């Protein structure tokens, strides 16, 4: 059973390695994300373009209203000047006058909504700009902390890895091979103790004969239920 105990110690080391490896990967992922700054920059650029487009649209509407008002004024001046006496020409001007007034009403109705949309776009752009500035300031501090933590976890991983190499010395290669094959399949728990006749891996009570076989075995014994390597006190 000494090999099973040595494998249990090795498993504890491997579990510490797995924790460091997971922590290191998470730190790398967070550092790679840059605190969401790249996505925020893209959102800010979209907001900037949207603001520009809506301001151009609002300005176009304002200019159209001014232009149409001038047309209406000129047409009314011609209509009411008394200089036009030809009925056909007068009718044509009245028709044009009515058309331009309808266009002016339509354009005038669009002014307020377009200005409001431009103002809202500007507010969104300014909000995102401030959010980006705050995020970049926060990330400057946090990224330094994360890099230091990643360096520490990486150092711990190397140290524990060296300890694992030492811990595996003296364990037969065939036992290491069995253990390494079980470890990923058993979610990092390849070796378990037998407590009061119960396998602590699958919680199944073992027959008395199997317990005696484990205690007297010179090699590894696997649980007949879950397949893990068993260790008795």
C-alpha positions in Angstrom: 0.0 0.0 0.0 3.1 2.3 0.2 2.8 3.0 -3.5 -0.9 4.0 -3.1 0.0 6.4 -0.3 2.8 7.9 -2.4 0.3 8.3 -5.2 -2.1 10.0 -2.8 0.6 12.5 -1.9 1.4 13.0 -5.6 -2.3 13.6 -6.2 -2.4 16.4 -3.6 0.6 18.0 -5.4 -1.2 17.6 -8.7 -4.3 19.2 -7.3 -2.2 22.2 -6.2 -0.8 22.3 -9.7 -4.2 22.3 -11.2 -5.3 25.1 -9.0 -2.3 27.2 -10.0 -2.8 26.3 -13.6 -6.4 27.4 -13.5 -5.6 30.6 -11.7 -2.8 31.4 -14.2 -5.1 30.8 -17.1 -7.8 33.1 -15.6 -5.3 35.8 -15.0 -4.0 35.6 -18.6 -7.6 35.7 -19.9 -8.4 38.8 -17.8 -5.2 40.5 -18.9 -5.9 39.6 -22.6 -9.4 41.2 -22.2 -7.8 44.5 -21.2 -10.7 45.2 -18.9 -13.1 45.3 -21.8 -11.4 48.5 -23.1 -11.1 47.3 -26.7 -14.9 46.7 -26.9 -15.6 50.0 -25.2 -13.4 51.8 -27.7 -15.4 50.2 -30.5 -18.7 51.3 -28.9 -17.3 54.8 -28.5 -16.4 54.9 -32.2 -19.8 53.7 -33.2 -21.3 56.4 -30.9 -19.1 59.1 -32.5 -20.1 58.1 -36.0 -23.8 58.0 -35.0 -23.5 61.5 -33.4 -21.9 62.9 -36.5 -24.5 61.4 -38.8 -27.4 62.6 -36.7 -25.9 66.1 -36.4 -25.5 66.3 -40.1 -29.1 65.1 -40.6 -30.3 67.8 -38.1 -28.3 70.5 -39.9 -29.7 69.3 -43.2 -33.2 69.6 -41.9 -32.5 73.1 -40.5 -31.1 74.2 -43.9 -34.0 72.7 -45.7 -36.5 74.6 -43.5 -34.6 77.9 -44.2 -34.5 77.2 -47.9 -38.2 76.4 -48.1 -39.2 79.5 -46.1 -37.3 81.6 -48.6 -39.1 79.9 -51.5 -42.5 80.5 -49.8 -41.6 84.1 -49.2 -40.6 84.7 -52.8 -43.7 82.9 -54.1 -46.0 84.9 -51.9 -44.3 88.1 -53.0 -45.1 87.2 -56.6 -48.6 86.1 -55.8 -49.6 89.3 -53.9 -47.5 91.8 -55.8 -50.3 92.3 -58.4 -47.8 92.2 -61.2 -49.1 88.9 -62.5 -52.3 89.2 -64.4 -52.2 86.0 -66.5 -54.6 83.5 -64.9 -52.7 80.5 -66.1 -49.4 81.8 -64.6 -51.2 82.8 -61.4 -52.7 79.3 -61.0 -49.3 77.7 -61.6 -47.7 79.9 -58.9 -50.5 79.1 -56.4 -50.0 75.4 -57.1 -46.3 75.7 -56.5 -46.9 77.8 -53.4 -49.1 75.1 -51.9 -46.6 72.4 -52.7 -43.7 74.2 -51.1 -45.8 75.0 -48.0 -46.6 71.3 -47.6 -42.9 70.5 -47.9 -42.1 73.2 -45.4 -44.6 71.8 -42.9 -43.1 68.3 -43.3 -39.5 69.6 -42.9 -40.5 71.7 -39.9 -42.0 68.7 -38.2 -38.7 66.8 -38.6 -36.6 69.5 -37.1 -37.4 68.9 -33.4 -37.0 65.1 -33.5 -33.7 65.3 -35.5 -32.3 67.8 -33.0 -33.4 65.6 -30.1 -31.8 62.5 -31.7 -28.5 64.5 -32.2 -28.5 65.6 -28.6 -29.1 62.1 -27.3 -26.3 60.8 -29.6 -24.0 63.5 -28.2 -24.9 62.6 -24.7 -24.2 58.9 -25.4 -20.9 59.7 -27.0 -19.9 61.9 -24.0 -21.0 59.2 -21.5 -18.9 56.5 -23.3 -15.9 58.8 -23.6 -16.0 59.4 -19.8 -16.6 55.7 -19.1 -13.5 54.8 -21.3 -11.4 57.4 -19.5 -12.5 55.9 -16.1 -12.0 52.3 -17.3 -8.5 53.1 -18.6 -7.5 54.7 -15.4 -8.8 51.8 -13.4 -7.2 49.2 -15.7 -3.8 50.9 -15.4 -3.8 50.0 -11.7 -5.5 46.6 -12.0 -3.3 45.3 -14.8 -0.2 46.0 -12.7 -1.7 44.0 -9.9 -2.7 41.2 -12.2 0.7 40.9 -13.8 2.3 40.7 -10.4 -0.2 38.0 -9.3 0.4 36.1 -12.5 4.2 36.2 -12.0 3.7 34.9 -8.4 1.3 32.1 -9.5 3.7 31.1 -12.3 6.6 30.9 -9.8 4.5 28.8 -7.4 3.5 26.5 -10.3 7.2 25.9 -11.2 8.1 25.3 -7.6 5.2 22.8 -7.1 6.1 21.2 -10.4 9.7 20.6 -9.1 8.2 19.1 -5.9 6.1 16.8 -8.0 9.2 15.5 -9.9 10.8 14.7 -6.5 7.5 13.1 -5.2 7.3 10.8 -8.2 10.8 9.4 -7.6 10.6 5.8 -6.3 7.1 5.2 -7.6 7.0 2.4 -10.2 6.5 3.6 -13.7 3.6 1.3 -14.2 1.8 2.7 -11.2 2.5 6.3 -12.4 1.0 5.3 -15.8 -2.2 3.9 -14.2 -2.5 7.0 -12.0 -2.0 9.4 -14.9 -4.6 7.6 -16.9 -7.2 7.8 -14.1 -6.5 11.4 -13.0 -8.3 13.2 -15.9 -11.1 10.6 -16.1 -11.8 11.0 -12.4 -11.9 14.8 -12.3 -8.5 15.0 -10.6 -9.2 12.4 -7.9 -7.5 9.1 -8.9 -6.6 7.9 -5.4 -9.1 7.7 -2.5 -9.1 6.4 1.0 -11.4 3.6 2.3 -13.1 4.9 5.4 -15.1 2.4 7.5 -15.3 0.1 4.6 -16.6 2.8 2.2 -14.8 4.0 -0.9 -14.6 7.8 -0.5 -14.6 8.2 -4.3 -18.0 6.7 -5.1 -19.4 6.2 -1.6 -20.0 2.5 -2.2 -19.5 0.1 0.7 -16.9 -2.5 -0.2 -17.2 -6.2 0.6 -15.1 -7.4 3.6 -13.1 -9.7 1.3 -12.1 -6.8 -0.9 -11.0 -4.7 2.1 -8.8 -7.6 3.2 -7.4 -7.9 -0.3 -6.5 -4.2 -0.3 -4.8 -4.5 3.1 -2.7 -7.5 2.0 -2.0 -6.4 -1.6 1.6 -5.6 -2.6 0.4 -3.6 -5.6 -2.3 -1.1 -6.5 -6.0 -2.1 -6.0 -8.8 -0.4 -7.8 -12.3 0.1 -6.6 -14.6 -2.4 -8.4 -17.3 0.3 -8.6 -15.6 3.5 -9.7 -12.1 2.3 -10.7 -10.1 4.6 -8.4 -7.0 3.5 -6.6 -7.9 2.5 -3.0 -5.9 3.2 0.1 -6.7 1.8 3.6 -5.1 2.9 6.9 
